[in-house]
Amino acid sequence: MLAIRVHEFGGPDVMKVEEVATPTPGEDELLLRVMAAGVGPWDISLRAGGYTGSLPYTPGGEFAGLVEGGTGEFASFDDGTPVYGYPGLTGCYAQYVTCPVEQLAPIPQGLSITDAAAVPIDALTAEQGLTHELNVAAGDRVLITAGAGGLGHFAVRIARALGAFVVATASPQHHEFVHKLGAIDVIDHTRPDWPRRVRDVISGGPAKVLACAGPTLDGAARAARDGAIIATPVHADYPDAQRVTWRQYDGRPRGSRLIRMAPWFNDSTLSVEVSGRYYWKDAASAQRKVSEGHTRGKVVLVVDDDLSAELKV
Ligand SMILES: NC(=O)c1ccc[n+]([C@@H]2O[C@H](COP(=O)([O-])OP(=O)(O)OC[C@H]3O[C@@H](n4cnc5c(N)ncnc54)[C@H](OP(=O)(O)O)[C@@H]3O)[C@@H](O)[C@H]2O)c1
């Protein structure tokens, strides 16, 4: 099969397409024919030097594809079943990938196979932050920073689905988009006084915050009320930790939680915004776009040749 390989750390052009052996699924794993793969900032930081395994490796932490052959029989998946998942932080920029059955799910009818590839990491991480870390419930007033990005745009929709009132932050070019996602107020996080503006909107500041981007952590702390809980999957220093409670967490690759979100995708309570589609052999262009840091929703790589011809990527 063909796969994108990183032999040395560096810029986007270190990624090369190569012929490699098709991976063999282990026990409780499936072999998947990859149709599309999601691209996120984690792909960029690993390729730039953050990957701790041995080189070379294949980037890509999320995929949508088809169960290959009889490999899914033990889990009642037929050959060709459309599934999507989060097998780990690597391996998805390739024609085939293996994935533990626990870390994938059937693609909901409400998602196209290309869009599905953009869902697993950020949707799981958003849902986990709002439910497990913040225990968001109907009537809560929640601040979601960076509400237009991959993580944030899922978080705004999921928080609304949980019945919360959402105040979000974003750059001005994304304000209309974030309003349409369901935020009652969208604050311009390019303005230095944005934390005060959040406090104007939520009197005294929010008690629950999902901080979805590194540059918003300081402001999230300043906006939050005393004793607030701020959940974030961003690895960084956490300011003002005497006054607010930080909950750093990592999104867990749970197929069962994707299954739980399927009805939301089917009735359009939840959707994914894919603002960029790239042919997978041009992963460098896709990563350059994501590394600008202002993606609306997500960027995907289309791996399957027929699908890329149909989508004209
Ligand atoms: N640990 C985990 O399990 C896990 C899982 C998923 C994500 N993450 C992390 O979560 C973060 C967000 O991921 P993502 O997929 O949402 O990335 P993304 O799609 O690239 O979004 C980045 C966001 O950052 C905002 N931003 C960029 N520069 C900013 C600035 N100067 N001030 C304020 N906001 C700024 C952007 O908002 P505007 O365009 O509106 O300015 C955008 O919404 C990344 O650090 C990622 O690694 C961690």
The ligand as a MOL file (V3000), in Angstrom:
LIG
                    3D

  0  0  0     0  0            999 V3000
M  V30 BEGIN CTAB
M  V30 COUNTS 48 52 0 0 0
M  V30 BEGIN ATOM
M  V30 1 N -5.1070 16.4930 24.3500 0
M  V30 2 C -6.0480 16.1240 23.5010 0
M  V30 3 O -6.6130 15.0190 23.5990 0
M  V30 4 C -6.4670 17.0700 22.4250 0
M  V30 5 C -7.4860 16.6940 21.5360 0
M  V30 6 C -7.9280 17.6400 20.5850 0
M  V30 7 C -7.3380 18.9080 20.5280 0
M  V30 8 N -6.3270 19.2140 21.3860 0 CHG=1
M  V30 9 C -5.6690 20.5410 21.3470 0
M  V30 10 O -6.6750 21.5520 21.3690 0
M  V30 11 C -6.2220 22.6840 20.6410 0
M  V30 12 C -7.2660 23.0650 19.5990 0
M  V30 13 O -7.4000 22.0350 18.6570 0
M  V30 14 P -8.2580 22.3010 17.3540 0
M  V30 15 O -8.3730 21.0240 16.6320 0
M  V30 16 O -9.5060 23.0280 17.7010 0 CHG=-1
M  V30 17 O -7.3100 23.3080 16.5390 0
M  V30 18 P -7.6950 24.3010 15.3530 0
M  V30 19 O -8.8540 23.7590 14.6020 0
M  V30 20 O -6.4310 24.5910 14.6330 0
M  V30 21 O -8.2260 25.6130 16.0710 0
M  V30 22 C -7.3410 26.5030 16.6560 0
M  V30 23 C -8.1510 27.5950 17.3490 0
M  V30 24 O -7.2370 28.5040 17.9740 0
M  V30 25 C -7.7760 29.7910 17.8970 0
M  V30 26 N -6.6820 30.7680 17.9150 0
M  V30 27 C -5.5970 30.8060 17.0950 0
M  V30 28 N -4.8120 31.8550 17.4380 0
M  V30 29 C -5.4240 32.4750 18.4780 0
M  V30 30 C -5.0940 33.6020 19.2690 0
M  V30 31 N -3.9900 34.3160 19.0610 0
M  V30 32 N -5.9230 33.9400 20.2590 0
M  V30 33 C -7.0640 33.2260 20.4820 0
M  V30 34 N -7.4220 32.1370 19.7710 0
M  V30 35 C -6.6090 31.7800 18.7850 0
M  V30 36 C -8.5170 29.8370 16.5830 0
M  V30 37 O -9.6000 30.7520 16.6690 0
M  V30 38 P -9.8750 31.9160 15.5520 0
M  V30 39 O -9.5630 31.3450 14.2040 0
M  V30 40 O -11.3280 32.2400 15.7610 0
M  V30 41 O -8.9450 33.0260 15.9660 0
M  V30 42 C -9.0180 28.4060 16.4120 0
M  V30 43 O -10.3550 28.3030 16.8470 0
M  V30 44 C -4.8600 22.2950 20.0430 0
M  V30 45 O -3.8470 22.7520 20.9050 0
M  V30 46 C -4.9170 20.7750 20.0460 0
M  V30 47 O -3.6390 20.1910 20.0430 0
M  V30 48 C -5.8890 18.3370 22.3270 0
M  V30 END ATOM
M  V30 BEGIN BOND
M  V30 1 1 1 2
M  V30 2 2 2 3
M  V30 3 1 2 4
M  V30 4 1 4 5
M  V30 5 2 4 48
M  V30 6 2 5 6
M  V30 7 1 6 7
M  V30 8 2 7 8
M  V30 9 1 8 9
M  V30 10 1 8 48
M  V30 11 1 9 10
M  V30 12 1 9 46
M  V30 13 1 10 11
M  V30 14 1 11 12
M  V30 15 1 11 44
M  V30 16 1 12 13
M  V30 17 1 13 14
M  V30 18 2 14 15
M  V30 19 1 14 16
M  V30 20 1 14 17
M  V30 21 1 17 18
M  V30 22 2 18 19
M  V30 23 1 18 20
M  V30 24 1 18 21
M  V30 25 1 21 22
M  V30 26 1 22 23
M  V30 27 1 23 24
M  V30 28 1 23 42
M  V30 29 1 24 25
M  V30 30 1 25 26
M  V30 31 1 25 36
M  V30 32 1 26 27
M  V30 33 1 26 35
M  V30 34 2 27 28
M  V30 35 1 28 29
M  V30 36 1 29 30
M  V30 37 2 29 35
M  V30 38 1 30 31
M  V30 39 2 30 32
M  V30 40 1 32 33
M  V30 41 2 33 34
M  V30 42 1 34 35
M  V30 43 1 36 37
M  V30 44 1 36 42
M  V30 45 1 37 38
M  V30 46 2 38 39
M  V30 47 1 38 40
M  V30 48 1 38 41
M  V30 49 1 42 43
M  V30 50 1 44 45
M  V30 51 1 44 46
M  V30 52 1 46 47
M  V30 END BOND
M  V30 END CTAB
M  END
